[in-house]
């Protein structure tokens, strides 16, 4: 699954275009590397998102196959301190 689609599906971004814009601005990294919005992610990848409030790190647990409910989002990623 593309990184921009994953971030939208698991509700880390409200719109896929917002995730795409962050990738283009080099504010999203996967496994420490700047990525394009089309980067394919797999379980075990580490995603870092740089924002005004700091850098948030997440580990991909599994890839969603359909729509994700708000109460199910933590089945797909875990926050890293």
N, C-alpha and C positions, 0 to 999 in steps of 0.2 A: 504494500500500500504506500502511496506517496506520502511524504512527510506533511504536506499542507492538508491533505485529506484526513490523515490520522489526527492531527491537532484539532480539526473542526469536529470530527466524529466523537472524540472523547471530551469535547466541550472546553478545551483549553483556549480556544478562540471561538467567537460567535460566528465569524464568517471565514470561509476558506480563503477569500481574497485578502483578509487581514493576515493570515498565516503566510500566504504567498508573499505579501509585501515585506514582512519581517525577514523572510529568507533572502529576498532580493537585497535588502539592506544589510545582510550578513549579521543579523542579530540572533539567528538560530543556528546551532551547531549540533551535529550528530557525531558521537564518539570523538569530540574535540575538533572536528573539521567543519568549516563553513560549507553549507549545502545549498543546492538549488531546490526550488519547490517540488521538483519531480523526483527527488532522492527517494529511493525505495528503502523502507525501514523493515527491520525484522525483530522478533523478540530478543531481548538482551541488549539492544541498542540504548545508548544514553543520549538524551536530548537536553540541551542547555538553551534556555530562552533568556535573552538579555532584555531587561525593561528598565523603566525609570526606578522601580523599587529594588532593583538588583538582578542577580542571575538566579533563575530557578532551574533545578536539575531534576529530570525524570528518567526512569528506566522503563522501557517498554516491556510489559509482561506478556501480552498477547495482542494479536491484531483483530479488531472487530470485523465481523462479516456483514452486519446490517446496521440499523440505527441503534444507538446506545441511549439508555435511559439515564437520567441524572443519578439515580441510586446505584447504577452499575458501573460508573466510570472508573472506579478504583480497581476493577477486575482487569483493566487494560494497561494501567501504568501505576508506578509507585513513585512517590516523591523521595528524592535523595537529599539528605541534609548537607 
